[in-house]
Amino acid sequence: MVDIKPFKAIRYSEKAGNMDNLIAQPYDKITPEMQKEYYEKSEYNYSKLTLPIEENRYAIAKQRLDEWIKEGIFERDSTSAIYVYYQEYELFGQKYIRKGFIGALRLHPFEENIVLPHERTHKGPKIDRLNMLKTTVHNLETGFILYSDPEKKTISIFDEISKSEPLIKTIDSLGVLNKLWKLTDKQKIQVIQSVFENQQLVIADGHHRYETACTYRDMRRDEMEQWDENDSYNFRMTYLVPIEDEGLVILATHRCLAKEKVTEEKMIELKEFFEIDEISKSEIPDFLKKNIDKHVFVLYQDRRVLSFVMKNIADVNRYVTDASDEYKKLDVVILRDMIFHGIMGLGDLHIDDDIFYERWWDEAIENADQGKYQSVFMLNPTKSEEVLSVSKNHERMPQKSTDFYPKMVSGLTMFSVQKGEKLD
């Protein structure tokens, strides 16, 4: 059973200064240029905790955190709460509001079949985040998890709460307006908790941090003769969003090959399975959008744009076996397993060497024109329902299958897992 509890968040005080200068993008999205900008914004910018520029970054993060708490830069809320979190943003000329909440989620290793992953993780980032967690003894950033709320019970509560003045209102470095409200009403919290009684949750973002939290939980339990189910290290500070939310957006991640082109011979083979036509650059977004419910791709190569429309989805069975129908129908799977591996005969593609990933199609084309890529394959984004269905089949999607936009900013809330901390 999914267990979500309110908690006493540690948050920036007024003493810290303007929130716009304090918040940061998640640690794994911060480039060296962004890091430098964040450092210049404020001596208390949150990136100085999540991604210190100094070599002894774990020790310096703990030192700063302890000092800032002692100085009153951070204060702990006196009452337990869940935190309603809205992100207002504009994308492709349309305005969106993503609605969710931050709570303390009880940890369940994947084999318990309650919290499910949708992608594979890598050893390096898990070691890094475990070191940071062990040293600071705080959840510095949230995870991001999807749940189902077909009756929109939680969204109704969020919308009711959002009519009041937010606790925090801040614009991040990408122009996203972030709003946070504190919900302490026990009855409303119980309604939200009831939605999760028979749920399976799927990690949208933060797989490494979730697995790290589970590892840390087990380490803490092993160190103790007795432990309590409500010890805070049994939980993870988590941002949860219903898949029914209209502001939940996944962007496409386009595939760019640095060394390979589609030869004329391979193009003939591709025509067996796809209707292929030449279009202009300006037609790319409309073509993809109009064919959102089909399996389509756009190839940019040698300054030509070719549209691909799959003739028969059953053809994927020639190239993908031992997988569910939901998995075989993913565009990212068709592109990787059928086109790249099957038809083009490409082996393993190494990131930042053989293959690069781009969020925006026009930037991918510009880089191709400058000689960085030999060919660019553009596609539609993975749907949130596809993420849920594939995850519940216990299958992992190909690398870079999802790009949930925008990212949750860091610096709004923090969660202590120090010795003696318990949740109500």
Residue pairs with C-beta under 8 A, 6 or more apart in sequence:
1 114
1 196
1 197
1 198
2 105
2 106
2 114
2 147
2 196
2 197
2 199
2 201
3 105
3 106
3 196
4 82
4 103
4 104
4 105
4 106
4 192
4 193
4 196
4 238
4 240
5 80
5 103
5 104
5 106
5 230
5 235
5 423
5 424
6 80
6 81
6 82
6 103
6 104
6 183
6 184
6 189
6 423
6 424
7 80
7 81
7 82
7 103
7 104
7 232
7 235
7 237
7 415
7 423
8 76
8 77
8 78
8 79
8 80
8 81
9 76
9 77
9 81
9 83
9 102
9 413
9 414
9 415
10 69
10 74
10 75
10 76
10 77
10 138
10 413
10 414
10 415
10 416
11 74
11 75
11 76
11 77
11 168
11 412
11 413
11 414
12 19
12 22
12 44
12 73
12 74
12 75
12 411
13 72
13 73
13 74
13 75
15 71
15 72
15 73
16 22
16 42
16 44
16 68
16 73
16 74
17 42
17 44
18 42
19 168
19 169
19 170
19 411
20 170
20 171
20 172
21 41
21 42
21 45
22 41
22 42
22 44
22 45
22 46
22 170
22 411
23 46
23 170
23 172
23 178
23 409
23 410
23 411
23 412
24 30
24 34
24 38
24 45
24 46
24 47
24 50
24 51
24 173
24 409
24 410
24 411
25 34
25 172
25 173
25 174
25 407
25 409
25 410
26 50
26 141
26 205
26 206
26 407
26 408
26 409
26 410
27 47
27 50
27 51
27 141
27 410
28 125
29 407
30 38
30 47
30 50
30 51
34 47
34 173
35 47
35 51
35 53
36 53
37 173
38 45
38 46
38 47
38 48
38 173
39 45
39 47
39 48
39 53
44 68
44 73
45 411
46 140
46 410
46 411
47 410
48 61
48 64
49 61
49 64
49 65
49 136
49 140
50 61
50 132
50 140
50 141
50 410
51 57
52 60
52 61
52 64
54 60
57 132
58 131
58 132
58 134
58 135
58 136
59 135
61 132
61 135
61 136
61 140
62 135
62 136
62 137
65 74
65 136
65 138
68 74
74 414
76 416
77 182
79 184
80 184
80 423
80 424
81 182
81 183
81 184
82 101
82 102
82 103
82 183
82 189
82 192
83 101
83 102
83 103
83 167
83 180
83 181
83 182
83 183
83 412
83 413
84 99
84 100
84 101
84 157
84 158
84 161
84 162
84 180
84 181
84 182
84 183
85 99
85 100
85 101
85 102
85 178
85 179
85 180
85 239
85 408
85 412
86 97
86 98
86 99
86 100
86 158
86 162
86 166
86 178
86 179
86 180
87 97
87 98
87 176
87 177
87 178
87 179
87 247
87 406
87 408
88 95
88 96
88 97
88 176
88 177
88 179
89 95
89 96
89 98
89 174
89 175
89 176
89 177
89 405
89 406
90 96
90 175
91 249
91 405
92 285
96 246
96 247
96 249
97 246
97 247
98 241
98 245
98 247
98 248
98 249
98 406
99 155
99 158
99 159
99 162
99 241
99 242
99 245
99 247
100 158
100 239
100 240
100 241
100 242
100 245
101 154
101 158
101 183
101 192
101 239
101 240
102 142
102 180
102 237
102 238
102 239
102 240
102 412
102 413
103 237
103 238
103 240
104 232
104 235
104 236
104 237
104 238
104 415
104 423
105 115
105 143
105 145
105 201
105 235
105 236
105 237
105 238
105 240
106 234
106 235
107 115
107 210
107 213
107 214
107 217
107 234
107 235
107 236
108 114
108 115
108 214
109 214
110 116
110 117
113 200
114 199
114 200
114 201
115 145
115 200
115 201
115 202
115 203
115 210
116 200
116 201
116 202
116 203
116 391
116 392
116 394
117 202
117 203
117 207
117 210
117 391
117 396
118 202
118 203
118 204
118 387
118 390
118 391
118 396
118 397
118 401
118 402
119 207
119 396
119 397
119 399
119 401
119 402
120 396
120 399
121 207
121 208
121 211
122 208
125 208
126 208
126 211
126 212
126 215
129 208
129 209
129 212
130 212
130 215
130 216
132 140
133 139
133 212
133 213
133 216
133 417
134 216
134 219
137 416
137 417
137 418
137 419
138 414
138 415
138 416
138 417
138 418
139 213
139 236
139 237
139 414
139 415
139 416
139 417
140 410
140 414
141 206
141 209
141 237
141 408
141 410
142 206
142 237
142 238
142 239
142 408
142 410
142 413
143 203
143 205
143 206
143 209
143 210
143 213
143 236
143 237
143 238
143 239
144 203
144 204
144 205
144 206
144 238
144 239
144 241
144 404
144 408
145 201
145 202
145 203
145 204
145 238
145 239
145 240
145 241
146 201
146 202
146 203
146 204
146 240
146 241
146 242
146 243
146 248
146 384
146 387
146 388
147 195
147 196
147 199
147 201
147 240
147 241
147 242
147 243
148 199
148 242
148 243
148 244
148 388
149 155
149 195
149 242
149 243
149 244
150 244
152 242
152 244
153 191
153 192
153 194
153 195
154 191
154 192
154 195
154 242
155 242
155 244
155 245
157 183
157 188
157 191
157 192
161 181
161 183
161 188
162 179
162 181
164 181
166 179
166 180
166 181
167 180
167 181
167 182
168 178
168 179
168 180
168 412
169 177
169 178
169 179
169 180
170 177
170 178
170 409
171 177
171 178
172 178
172 406
172 409
174 406
176 406
176 409
178 409
178 412
180 412
180 413
183 189
200 392
201 240
202 387
202 388
202 391
202 392
203 210
203 391
204 241
204 387
204 402
204 404
205 402
205 404
205 407
205 408
209 236
210 236
213 236
216 233
216 417
217 233
217 234
220 227
220 231
220 233
220 417
221 227
227 234
228 422
230 422
230 423
230 424
231 421
231 422
232 415
232 416
232 417
232 418
232 421
232 422
232 423
233 417
233 421
235 415
235 417
235 423
236 415
237 413
237 414
237 415
239 408
241 248
242 248
243 384
243 385
243 388
248 384
248 404
249 404
249 405
250 381
250 382
250 383
250 384
250 387
250 402
250 403
250 404
250 405
251 359
251 381
251 403
251 404
251 405
252 288
252 359
252 361
252 378
252 379
252 380
252 381
252 382
252 403
253 357
253 358
253 359
253 381
253 400
253 401
253 402
253 403
254 357
254 358
254 359
254 361
254 364
254 376
254 377
254 378
254 379
255 335
255 336
255 340
255 355
255 357
255 376
255 377
255 379
256 355
256 356
256 357
256 358
256 364
256 367
256 368
256 372
256 373
256 375
256 376
256 377
257 346
257 349
257 354
257 355
257 373
257 374
257 375
257 376
257 377
258 353
258 354
258 355
258 356
258 372
258 373
258 374
259 354
259 374
260 344
260 346
260 354
260 374
260 375
261 301
261 302
261 374
261 375
262 270
262 299
262 301
262 344
262 375
266 343
266 344
266 345
267 276
269 343
270 276
270 308
270 339
270 343
273 310
273 311
273 312
273 315
273 338
273 343
274 297
274 308
274 309
274 310
274 311
275 308
275 309
275 311
276 306
276 307
276 308
276 309
277 306
277 307
278 304
278 305
278 306
278 307
279 287
279 298
279 305
279 306
279 307
280 305
281 300
281 305
281 362
281 365
283 305
283 307
284 298
284 305
284 361
284 378
285 361
287 296
287 298
287 307
288 296
288 298
288 378
288 379
288 380
291 309
291 380
292 380
294 309
294 310
295 309
295 310
295 313
295 329
295 331
295 334
296 307
296 308
296 309
296 310
296 331
296 379
296 380
297 307
297 308
297 331
297 335
297 339
297 377
297 378
297 379
298 305
298 306
298 307
298 308
298 361
298 377
298 378
298 379
299 305
299 306
299 308
299 375
299 376
299 377
299 378
300 306
300 364
300 365
300 368
300 375
300 376
300 378
301 368
301 374
301 375
301 376
303 369
310 334
313 328
313 329
315 338
316 328
316 329
316 333
316 334
316 337
316 338
317 328
318 338
318 342
319 337
319 338
319 341
319 342
320 327
320 328
320 333
320 337
320 338
323 333
323 395
324 390
324 393
324 395
326 386
326 389
326 390
326 393
326 395
327 333
327 390
327 393
327 395
327 397
328 334
329 386
330 382
330 386
330 390
330 397
330 398
330 401
331 379
331 380
331 382
332 379
332 382
332 397
332 398
332 400
332 401
333 397
333 398
335 377
335 379
336 398
339 377
340 346
340 349
341 347
346 354
348 354
349 355
351 357
351 399
356 367
356 372
356 373
357 400
358 364
358 367
358 376
359 403
361 376
361 378
364 373
364 376
364 378
365 376
367 373
368 374
368 375
368 376
381 402
381 403
382 397
382 401
382 402
387 397
387 401
387 402
390 397
